[in-house]
């Protein structure tokens, strides 16, 4: 279900710089012009190595490229990949459905008390999920919902 990603020479240079600084393998970098940041997709199990002790690797990388950097741990399973992007602790469920126009939509259910954390300031985590879900799995829409609070019985 994953699709082939083609990298430009600029993206390859950024990945090489990332790998030189962090000693972790990045499989992709996405430039989010809307929020002026770079999002690196690192291989499974390499998140700790990429971040470095106390976030030192990411801080060094941000100082060199003069832009905010965010990381996402890759998974070949779309459900797991979305959880990784949106904080797996707060994601309760992920379901996929085909829309009338033939595109795929992801419905992500999150803890109602943590929905703001999952979506992120200015929707930055939701935007990251939308960008990467489309790039990797051709998922055109990501909806983040919280379960309706149960009515209290007297």
Wavefront OBJ file of the C-alpha trace (Angstrom):
o trace
v 0.000 0.000 0.000
v 3.005 2.284 0.467
v 3.960 4.246 -2.613
v 7.361 5.077 -4.087
v 8.912 8.345 -2.913
v 11.269 10.288 -5.181
v 13.727 12.633 -3.518
v 15.212 15.781 -5.024
v 18.934 16.533 -4.759
v 18.158 19.144 -2.065
v 16.232 16.567 -0.034
v 19.084 14.071 -0.416
v 21.524 16.695 0.920
v 19.280 17.337 3.928
v 19.027 13.599 4.639
v 22.815 13.240 4.374
v 23.284 16.134 6.827
v 20.692 14.609 9.176
v 22.449 11.234 9.100
v 25.868 12.810 9.639
v 24.693 14.681 12.746
v 22.401 12.047 14.283
v 24.001 8.804 13.052
v 20.412 7.583 12.482
v 19.014 6.654 9.091
v 16.328 8.929 7.672
v 14.208 7.552 4.884
v 12.589 10.835 3.876
v 12.371 14.568 4.527
v 9.305 16.700 3.853
v 9.400 20.472 3.706
v 6.282 21.991 5.248
v 6.336 25.498 3.805
v 3.060 26.405 5.495
v 4.616 26.070 8.976
v 8.259 26.618 7.862
v 9.618 23.309 9.183
v 11.339 20.154 8.019
v 9.865 16.779 8.924
v 12.283 13.837 8.850
v 10.950 10.286 8.688
v 13.342 7.952 10.531
v 13.467 4.178 10.352
v 11.635 2.091 12.939
v 13.435 1.874 16.270
v 15.850 4.743 15.494
v 13.926 7.623 17.097
v 16.023 7.738 20.290
v 19.279 7.727 18.331
v 17.990 10.481 16.048
v 16.895 12.735 18.914
v 20.051 12.218 20.957
v 20.528 12.628 24.691
v 18.490 15.615 25.847
v 17.579 16.394 22.216
v 21.151 17.443 21.403
v 21.106 16.055 17.843
v 17.926 17.874 16.877
v 19.138 21.130 18.460
v 22.412 20.899 16.498
v 20.552 20.188 13.259
v 18.166 23.116 13.816
v 21.110 25.446 14.481
v 22.786 24.396 11.223
v 19.760 24.596 8.925
v 18.094 27.513 10.754
v 14.632 25.922 10.696
v 12.500 23.896 13.109
v 12.888 20.134 12.713
v 10.359 17.446 13.616
v 10.753 13.678 13.533
v 8.344 10.843 12.801
v 9.092 7.160 13.199
v 8.215 5.220 10.041
v 5.960 2.177 9.965
v 4.859 0.218 6.913
v 1.409 -0.077 8.509
v -0.680 3.062 7.885
v -2.453 2.742 11.250
v 0.839 2.580 13.159
v 2.358 5.402 11.078
v -0.583 7.704 11.901
v -0.276 6.819 15.585
v 3.438 7.672 15.472
v 2.672 11.082 13.964
v -0.105 11.968 16.402
v 1.278 10.542 19.700
v 0.493 6.845 20.197
v -0.341 7.353 23.906
v -3.482 9.324 23.092
v -4.723 7.614 19.913
v -7.478 5.153 20.781
v -8.359 3.877 17.306
v -7.666 4.403 13.601
v -10.127 3.363 10.910
v -9.901 3.733 7.153
v -12.802 4.226 4.790
v -13.216 4.790 1.090
v -14.961 8.031 0.192
v -17.502 8.461 -2.608
v -14.853 10.041 -4.853
v -12.658 6.920 -4.507
v -10.115 8.442 -2.122
v -9.194 7.036 1.277
v -9.979 8.755 4.559
v -8.486 8.016 7.987
v -10.695 8.499 11.043
v -8.534 8.823 14.134
v -10.204 8.576 17.547
v -8.296 10.204 20.394
v -8.745 10.700 24.126
v -11.159 13.651 24.482
v -9.054 15.259 27.217
v -5.933 15.152 25.011
v -7.384 16.167 21.645
v -5.637 19.562 21.778
v -2.275 17.897 22.394
v -2.844 15.488 19.510
v -3.894 18.209 17.044
v -1.094 20.526 18.183
v -0.771 24.291 18.296
v -2.138 25.783 15.083
v -2.969 22.210 13.977
v 0.702 21.417 13.360
v 0.465 17.692 14.203
v -2.735 17.285 12.198
v -1.065 19.002 9.223
v 1.976 16.705 9.561
v -0.322 13.659 9.581
v -2.158 14.923 6.496
v 1.062 15.576 4.571
v 2.734 12.259 5.369
v -0.394 10.068 5.108
v -0.927 11.367 1.575
v 2.755 10.998 0.650
v 3.140 7.433 1.926
v -0.290 5.804 1.712
v -2.366 8.076 -0.586
v -4.738 8.870 2.283
v -6.315 12.155 1.234
v -8.134 13.118 4.429
v -7.326 12.654 8.122
v -10.132 13.347 10.606
v -9.306 13.570 14.307
v -12.284 12.875 16.557
v -12.840 12.196 20.216
v -15.536 9.815 21.462
v -18.664 11.499 22.693
v -18.689 11.719 26.428
v -21.104 9.261 27.953
v -24.196 10.710 29.540
v -24.123 10.358 33.279
v -26.883 8.265 34.737
v -28.582 9.342 37.937
l 1 2 3 4 5 6 7 8 9 10 11 12 13 14 15 16 17 18 19 20 21 22 23 24 25 26 27 28 29 30 31 32 33 34 35 36 37 38 39 40 41 42 43 44 45 46 47 48 49 50 51 52 53 54 55 56 57 58 59 60 61 62 63 64 65 66 67 68 69 70 71 72 73 74 75 76 77 78 79 80 81 82 83 84 85 86 87 88 89 90 91 92 93 94 95 96 97 98 99 100 101 102 103 104 105 106 107 108 109 110 111 112 113 114 115 116 117 118 119 120 121 122 123 124 125 126 127 128 129 130 131 132 133 134 135 136 137 138 139 140 141 142 143 144 145 146 147 148 149 150 151 152 153 154
